[in-house]
């Protein structure tokens, strides 16, 4: 039996796809449509069927007087005339029984000096629904952030202030137990304040972030080292760094990222003086930045937990902290389209690595 050539299989293969596909010539005339395209026209009872071979798809699209159709027609016209090579557009296609969303994608290509345009419509209802739910979740997070920044912080400040006032005014009348109780109360309120501040910063990574631009990581690190200067001197830390690149990102958030990772390395150094090294490696269109220390390390099975909110591996008595710093690092890296991970060996140290997009400007 003679095998069929791949080009003879293409129409049959495209017919099996759940994606509506059409092929146009360089005037916008329909040369081919697959089964999904034809069934879509039938199911939606479109008067001027968009699946008729020989019809002009631009003309059909312009006949619909909706804003959606006009936007699609304008973008498609630019593809047909060669003004652009790719056009994407999301649009609703609602019926009385259900609401669905689609992505239209059009691209031009050439074959033997003849230009053609491929048009496809993807059903993105599930993705669209997920995005809307995510946006609603972010809105609720912002509402929480507002409450945290206003309604919760003021009572905490009041508790702290009155406890401190009580200690100053009646210090001569308090025994050791009373002083200890006041100290515990103040410490708890201050830790709660720090946790609220951390949650507030965590919730605002997306909504309060600045637009991306060229960021010199050398300059970012210099600023962070200046801010941590006293802590570095107090701990006797030795920090070495290789040349760092310029990346695309939010300078303020990347500064927070470096500061959190360095503070983490300084805090979990164990009994020895901290030794921290920072390096950068190019990997195609992104950079891998690594912050390594020789501290207490962690079990590799806990590698994912450290990036979750409030997931502390040590008690507050052992090491101070809110349990939000590394979660904030992950959220910042996520916003930059990168990944962050940790390689660690207990009692030998940890290396936090993350990727950032290279700056191509």
N, C-alpha and C positions, 0 to 999 in steps of 0.2 A: 504494500500500500504506500503510495507516494505522499509524503508529508506536505501539508499546505504551507505556503510561504507566509512569513509573519505579517506582511502587508495585507494579505487577504483575510487574516484573522482579526485585524484591528477593529473593523466595524462590528463584528460579532462580539468581540470583547467589550467594546464601549457600550454596546446595547445591554450588557449585563450589569452595568454600574448603576447605583442608585442616584447618580449625579446627572443633572440635565446638561447635555453637551450639544453645541451646534458649531458648525464650521461655516464661516462667511468668506466671500472674496473681498478684494480691496475696495469695493463699492458698498459693502454691507449686505449683499445679496446672499440669502441662505443657500448653501450648497449641500448641507447634510445636517440631520438631527438624529439623535439616538432615541431609543424607546422611552426613556424617562422624560425627555423633553416633550415628546408627543403626548404622553399620558398626563403630564402636568397641564398642558393646554386643554385636554378633554375634561379633566377633573375640575378645573376652575372655570369652565364654560366661557372661555374668552371668545368674544365675537370675531375679532380678527385673529385667527389662529397664528401663533408665532412659530409653528412648526412646518409651515408650507414651504417646501423647497421651491426656490425661484422667487419668493417674496423678499422684500428688502426689510431687514430687521430694524434698521434705523427708522424707516418710515413707520413701521408698526409701533415701535417704542414711542415715537413722538406723538402718535395719535392719542395715546393715553395722556390726559391733561393733568394728571396728578404731579405733585412736586417730586415724588419718588421716581416716576417715569422720566421726567425732564432731567433729573440729575443723572440717571442711568444713560439717557440718550446723549447728554453732553460728554460724559466720559467715554462712551463707546465711540462717538464721532471722532474724538481725538486719537483713539486707537486705529480706526479705519483710515484716517487721513495721515497716519504716521507721525503725529505730534508727540505721542508717547507710546511706550511699549507695553505697559501694564496698567490696568485699571481695576480697582476693587471697590465694592460698594455694598453695604449691608442695608437691607430693606425689609419691611413687614409685608406679609401676604396673608391677611386675615380673612376668614370666612365666618358666617354666623355661628358655626359650631366650634371653631378652634382658632387659635392665634399661633402663627408660625413666623419664623424669621429666616431669611435666606442671605447668602453671600454671593454676589455676582462677581465673577472674575473674568476679565477679557485680556488676551495677550495676542500680539502679532508674531508671525513667523514667515519665513520665506522658503520656497521650494522652486529651484530652477528659475530664480529671479522673479517669481510670481509671489506677491504678498497675500497672506491669508490672515484671518482673525479667528481665534478659537474663543468661544464663549461658554462658560460653565456656571451653573447655579447650584450652590450647596445648601442643603437644609442645615442650619446652625441653631435650630430652636433650643436644643439641649444646652449648647454652649452659651447662648444668649440668656437663657433662664438662669444658668449658673452664675453668669456675670452679674445679672440683676440682683440675685440673692447675695452675692459677695458685696456689691455696692450697698445693699441694705444693711448688711452686717457691719460694714465700715461706718455707715451713718450711725448705727447704734453705738459703735465703739467711740465715735466722736461725741455722742451725747453723754456717754460715761465719762469721757475725758473732761467734758465741761463740768460735770458734777464733781469729779475728783479734784479739779483745779480750783473750784470755788466752794462748794458746799461741804466737802470733807476736810479740806485743809484748815479752814478757819477753826473748827472745834478742836483739832489737834494742836494748833498753835495756842489755843486758850488753855488746854490741859497742861501743856508744857509750861506756859507762862505762870499759871497759878501754882503749879508744883514748885517751880523755882522760887516764886514769891514766898510760898509757905516755908521753904527751907531757909531763906534769908531772914525772914521775920521771926521765926520761932526756933532758930537753930540751937539757942541755948536751952530750950525746953525739950528738945527731941533726944531720945535715946538712940543707940546705934541701930536698933531694928527699924525705927521710924525713918532714920536717914537712909537706910538701905532700901526701904520700901519706896521712898520718894525717888531715889536714884533709878530703881527698876522702872517706875512709872514714866519718868522722863526719858529713859533710854528706849522704852517701848514706843512712846509717842514719836520720838525722833526717828526710829526705824520705820514706823508706819509712814511718817512724812517722806522718808527717802523712797519707800516702795511706791507711794502715790506719784512722786515725781518721776520715778522710773517708768511706771505704767503710762503716765502722761506723755513722756518722750516716745515710748513704744507705739502708742496709738497715733502719734502725729508723723510718723516716718513718711507715710504716703501723702497725707493731706497738707502737711506743712513743709514738705521737701521743696528745695529750689530746683530750677531747671538745670539740666546737665550742661556741662561745658568742659573745657580742657582744665585738668587739675594736675598740678605738679606735686607728686607725692613727696618729693624731697622737701618742698616748702611746708607741706602739711605736717610731715614728721618733725621738722624743726620747731613748728609751733607747739606741737604736743610735748616734745622734750622740754621746751621752755616752761610750759604749764606744770609739768611733773618734776621740775628741777629740784625743788625742796625734797620731795619724796625720794628721788633718785639719790640725792646726797645722804639722806638719813639712812637709807638701806645699804649704801655702798655699792649700788648696782653698776654693772658694767654693760653698756649697750653698744653693740657694734652693728653697722648697717652697710649693706652693699648699695651701689647706685640704684635709685628708684626711678621708675618711668613716669611719664605723663599719661594720664588715663582720661577717659570720659566719665564724668560723674558729678555728684553734688559735693562740693568742697567741704561744706559744713558737716555733712553726714560722714564723709570719709575721715574727717578729723576725729569725730566721735568714735568711729570704728577703731582707729589706731589707738586712741586714748584708752578705750575699754580693754583692748587686747594687751596693751602694755601694763595697765594697772593690774590686770589679771596675772600677768607674768611676775610682777613685783610682789603681789600678795601671796602667791602660792609657790614661793621660792624655797620654802622649808626653813631650816636653821642656817643655811649658808647664804652668803651674799648673792643677790640675783645676777645671773648671767643670761643676757638676752641678745639674740641676733635676728636681724631682719634682712630678708633677701627677696629678689624678684626674678622670675623666669618668664620669657616670652613663649606663648603657645598659640601659634597662628594669630588669630585676631583678638586675643585676650592675654592678660598678664596674670600669672600666679604669684601672689604675695604671701610670704611665709613669715610668721613670728614664732621663733623657737626659744625655749627656755630650758634650764637644767633643774627645774623644781621638783615638786612632789609627784607630778604626773597623775594619771587616773587609769583605771581599768578600761580597756578598749570597749568593753560591753556597755560602758556608760557614755560612750562618745556622742550619741545622739541626745541623751538626756540633758547635757549641759547647755544645749541651745533652746531648751524649753523654758517658758516663763516660770519663775519660782522653783525650778528644779535644782536645789542645792545638794551637793555631795558631802558637805560638811556642816556641822552645827554652827550657830552664830557664835558660840563660845570659842570654837576653834578658829574660825575665820569670819571676819565681818563681811557684809555684803547683802544685797537685796535679792539676788537670784534673777536679776533682769538684764545685767550687763551683756552676757553672751547672747541672750535672746534678742536683744536690741541689735547686736552685731549681725545676727542672721537676717533680721528684717531689713537692715540697711543693704546687705549684700544681695538679698532677694530683689529689692527695688532696683538694683543696678544690673539685674539679669545674670548674676553670678551664683556661685556656690561657695559654701564654707564648710570646712571639716577639720577634725583634729586627729592627729596621730600621736599616741602617747604610750609611755611605759611607766608603770608605777615606780617611784623613787629615782627615775632617770630623767624625766622631763616631758614636755609636750611641745608639739608644733601645730600651731593654728595656721591653716592655709585658706586663702580665698581667691576667687577670680574676679577680675574687673575688665571691662571692655577697653581695648587699646584706643588711644586717641589718634584718629586718622586725619585730623585737621591739618 
